[in-house]
Amino acid sequence: MNAALKPLVLIVEDEADILTLLKYNLEKEGFRVATASDGEEALLAAGEQTPHIVLLDWMLPLMSGLEVCRQLRRNAKTRDIPIIMLTARGEEGDRVRGLNSGADDYITKPFSPTELVARMRAVLRRASPGMTDEVLTFADVTMDLAAHRVRRNGRDVHLGPTEFRLLRHFMQHAGRVFSREQLLDLVWGHDVYVEPRTVDVHIRRLRKAMNEEDELDLIRTVRSAGYALDTKSV
């Protein structure tokens, strides 16, 4: 999939180590990333690039995150961009101030990258349903549901209808282990009788289509449990 179709997130953070960690984790999850290290740079970047979502630190040089949020909301070009505030200030009064300034969500440091990505996707679903619902991403794989197209590392992946549905289910529930019986119900449907071992056949087909030499096998077999989509070793 064209990289331009991936959601663009603007990270506004003055602490270099946090900025690097956020950038790494978000790019791994399929986001494009732009960065700014102070409030004035953030306003300029948001106006020029129009990100799909802004991660905004509260404590910034030159201008506070609260003021950046207010100014983004006053500008016709940026007023509808979803904003998540990141801060070490965890008191209820601070959360209220952050939300009242125009933020869509508020996350207190320290936070897990997994929680952050989940909260970002939730905010994006509310703001731009098509951005998260029609294009799924995991690691180096993108799935365009509208175009019925899968790409990995920039190349097309050709899947049969069942393999496409199977991969879509895995990408919508990345990291979760599903038994053969669960996959039969969720991918094939309750009213279709298929032998559980049929799942193994389609998993093999999916792996063959997805994986080229030296590429990580993203479909993990969990002994006595089932299958999962993740970046751990099989």
Secondary structure in CASP SS format (residue, H / E / C, confidence):
PFRMAT SS
TARGET T0000
AUTHOR 0000-0000-0000
METHOD secondary structure of the structure
MODEL  1
M C 1.00
N C 1.00
A H 1.00
A H 1.00
L H 1.00
K C 1.00
P C 1.00
L E 1.00
V E 1.00
L E 1.00
I E 1.00
V E 1.00
E C 1.00
D C 1.00
E C 1.00
A H 1.00
D H 1.00
I H 1.00
L H 1.00
T H 1.00
L H 1.00
L H 1.00
K H 1.00
Y H 1.00
N H 1.00
L H 1.00
E H 1.00
K H 1.00
E C 1.00
G C 1.00
F C 1.00
R E 1.00
V E 1.00
A E 1.00
T E 1.00
A E 1.00
S C 1.00
D C 1.00
G H 1.00
E H 1.00
E H 1.00
A H 1.00
L H 1.00
L H 1.00
A H 1.00
A H 1.00
G H 1.00
E H 1.00
Q H 1.00
T C 1.00
P C 1.00
H C 1.00
I E 1.00
V E 1.00
L E 1.00
L E 1.00
D E 1.00
W C 1.00
M C 1.00
L C 1.00
P C 1.00
L C 1.00
M C 1.00
S C 1.00
G H 1.00
L H 1.00
E H 1.00
V H 1.00
C H 1.00
R H 1.00
Q H 1.00
L H 1.00
R H 1.00
R H 1.00
N C 1.00
A C 1.00
K C 1.00
T C 1.00
R C 1.00
D C 1.00
I C 1.00
P C 1.00
I E 1.00
I E 1.00
M E 1.00
L E 1.00
T E 1.00
A C 1.00
R C 1.00
G C 1.00
E C 1.00
E H 1.00
G H 1.00
D H 1.00
R H 1.00
V H 1.00
R H 1.00
G H 1.00
L H 1.00
N H 1.00
S C 1.00
G C 1.00
A C 1.00
D C 1.00
D E 1.00
Y E 1.00
I E 1.00
T E 1.00
K C 1.00
P C 1.00
F C 1.00
S C 1.00
P H 1.00
T H 1.00
E H 1.00
L H 1.00
V H 1.00
A H 1.00
R H 1.00
M H 1.00
R H 1.00
A H 1.00
V H 1.00
L H 1.00
R H 1.00
R H 1.00
A H 1.00
S C 1.00
P H 1.00
G H 1.00
M H 1.00
T H 1.00
D H 1.00
E C 1.00
V E 1.00
L E 1.00
T E 1.00
F E 1.00
A C 1.00
D C 1.00
V E 1.00
T E 1.00
M E 1.00
D E 1.00
L C 1.00
A C 1.00
A C 1.00
H C 1.00
R E 1.00
V E 1.00
R E 1.00
R E 1.00
N C 1.00
G C 1.00
R E 1.00
D E 1.00
V E 1.00
H C 1.00
L C 1.00
G C 1.00
P H 1.00
T H 1.00
E H 1.00
F H 1.00
R H 1.00
L H 1.00
L H 1.00
R H 1.00
H H 1.00
F H 1.00
M H 1.00
Q H 1.00
H C 1.00
A C 1.00
G C 1.00
R C 1.00
V C 1.00
F E 1.00
S C 1.00
R H 1.00
E H 1.00
Q H 1.00
L H 1.00
L H 1.00
D H 1.00
L H 1.00
V H 1.00
W H 1.00
G C 1.00
H C 1.00
D C 1.00
V C 1.00
Y C 1.00
V C 1.00
E C 1.00
P C 1.00
R H 1.00
T H 1.00
V H 1.00
D H 1.00
V H 1.00
H H 1.00
I H 1.00
R H 1.00
R H 1.00
L H 1.00
R H 1.00
K H 1.00
A H 1.00
M H 1.00
N C 1.00
E C 1.00
E C 1.00
D C 1.00
E C 1.00
L C 1.00
D C 1.00
L C 1.00
I E 1.00
R E 1.00
T E 1.00
V E 1.00
R C 1.00
S C 1.00
A C 1.00
G E 1.00
Y E 1.00
A E 1.00
L E 1.00
D C 1.00
T C 1.00
K C 1.00
S C 1.00
V C 1.00
END
